[in-house]
């Protein structure tokens, strides 16, 4: 099975498109702003619960756009 890698560049683009800062997105996702920063820099991958919240916040149809 192929490993899916979180696409931090796409994530940064979605944050910019929807006007989220690390702080505002961390509040919306109910996580630390440090985690958001690590997602943005490709140092951490979000778990499925966070991915599901991102799908809702960014109005995505599924998770594929968030992964390479």
Buried (B, 14 or more C-beta within 10 A) or exposed (E): EEEEEBBBEBBBEBBEEEEBEBEBBBEBBEBEBEBBBBBBEBEBBBEEEBBEBBBEBBEBEEBEBBBE
